[in-house]
Amino acid sequence: MSQRSFETRSGDVKSRNYDAVASFYELLANAYSFGLIRRAKMIEFKYLKPGQRVLYLGVGSGEEAVAAARKGLEVTALDLSSAMIERLRARLARKGLSAELIVGDALLHQPREAYDAVCGNYFFNVFGPADMPLVLRHAIGLVKPGGRLMVADMAPPPGGLRGLLTWSYLKFGLSFFWLLRLASQHPIYDFRLYGEREGLTTEAVRDFGLRKLGMPLYRTVVMRRPETA
Ligand SMILES: C[S@@+](CC[C@H](N)C(=O)[O-])C[C@H]1O[C@@H](n2cnc3c(N)ncnc32)[C@H](O)[C@@H]1O
């Protein structure tokens, strides 16, 4: 397994706090969402083929990166938190799988070659409205022409009472993260709009939640970079 370190902004508060929750973050997220957070990430495999190069930004302890390595993808996984990357390293080792692991800031990642796909799962929402578009733009720049950017995250709430209930549920989670200083307070982003504004084409939008009640809670957006970038 290759593991190289990367420049970090030492003392970054998000890194320190994610270090503190590394051992239980994924468990908590999946319990809070009744497993929907995981399902929204795993749907991305529908759009990935063995042998493709995939980058996971803000990978956390990386359940989806482990699954990707098991499916024969060439995985690069990056996170600012060394504790998160350490957990992922141990997970991969236990299963005899390999991946390139990077402790570093997503904004500083400059690979030699662009990726077939870049996934930012519950990652872009740690940034406030001033920074998020910059991080998203950088992520798009890491996708090769014709490749995919995939974002699993909170779904933008619909209008009316159902929207209010959805918003309250999602805001409760976001506020909990904000209290722990793991995320900033901000509106729930519509990543499809942000991606299209950057010239991406939307290939698929998959919602997860109380669909029969018209209340999507989590959403995976699959977007493509034009062939001629
Ligand atoms: C909400 S967690 C999501 C983790 C994982 N993708 C998941 O779905 O379980 C956000 C992750 O982004 C990482 N992170 C925050 N700022 C970052 C940055 N500037 N560069 C890379 N990773 C960052 C945190 O350390 C944390 O692991």
The ligand as a Tripos MOL2 file, in Angstrom:
@<TRIPOS>MOLECULE
LIG
   27    29     1     0     0
SMALL
NO_CHARGES

@<TRIPOS>ATOM
      1 C1        -18.2590   15.0700    7.0120 C.3       1 LIG1
      2 S1        -16.7700   14.1870    6.8600 S.3       1 LIG1
      3 C2        -17.1510   13.0470    5.5550 C.3       1 LIG1
      4 C3        -16.2240   11.8570    5.5320 C.3       1 LIG1
      5 C4        -16.5340   10.7930    4.4630 C.3       1 LIG1
      6 N1        -16.4750   11.3170    3.1230 N.3       1 LIG1
      7 C5        -17.8510   10.1200    4.7150 C.2       1 LIG1
      8 O1        -18.7810   10.2750    3.9090 O.co2     1 LIG1
      9 O2        -17.9650    9.3830    5.7260 O.co2     1 LIG1
     10 C6        -15.7290   15.3740    6.0610 C.3       1 LIG1
     11 C7        -14.2720   14.9500    5.9330 C.3       1 LIG1
     12 O3        -13.5690   15.9780    5.2190 O.3       1 LIG1
     13 C8        -12.2830   16.1470    5.7990 C.3       1 LIG1
     14 N2        -11.7980   17.5000    5.4660 N.ar      1 LIG1
     15 C9        -12.2020   18.7010    5.9550 C.ar      1 LIG1
     16 N3        -11.5440   19.7110    5.3590 N.ar      1 LIG1
     17 C10       -10.7000   19.1300    4.4600 C.ar      1 LIG1
     18 C11        -9.7580   19.6400    3.5190 C.ar      1 LIG1
     19 N4         -9.5450   20.9620    3.3910 N.pl3     1 LIG1
     20 N5         -9.0750   18.7570    2.7500 N.ar      1 LIG1
     21 C12        -9.2830   17.4180    2.8720 C.ar      1 LIG1
     22 N6        -10.1470   16.8790    3.7480 N.ar      1 LIG1
     23 C13       -10.8530   17.7190    4.5300 C.ar      1 LIG1
     24 C14       -12.5010   15.9190    7.2810 C.3       1 LIG1
     25 O4        -11.3060   15.5890    7.9470 O.3       1 LIG1
     26 C15       -13.5360   14.7870    7.2600 C.3       1 LIG1
     27 O5        -12.9310   13.5190    7.3170 O.3       1 LIG1
@<TRIPOS>BOND
     1     1     2 1
     2     2     3 1
     3     2    10 1
     4     3     4 1
     5     4     5 1
     6     5     6 1
     7     5     7 1
     8     7     8 2
     9     7     9 1
    10    10    11 1
    11    11    12 1
    12    11    26 1
    13    12    13 1
    14    13    14 1
    15    13    24 1
    16    14    15 ar
    17    14    23 ar
    18    15    16 ar
    19    16    17 ar
    20    17    18 ar
    21    17    23 ar
    22    18    19 1
    23    18    20 ar
    24    20    21 ar
    25    21    22 ar
    26    22    23 ar
    27    24    25 1
    28    24    26 1
    29    26    27 1
@<TRIPOS>SUBSTRUCTURE
     1 LIG1         1 GROUP 0 **** ****
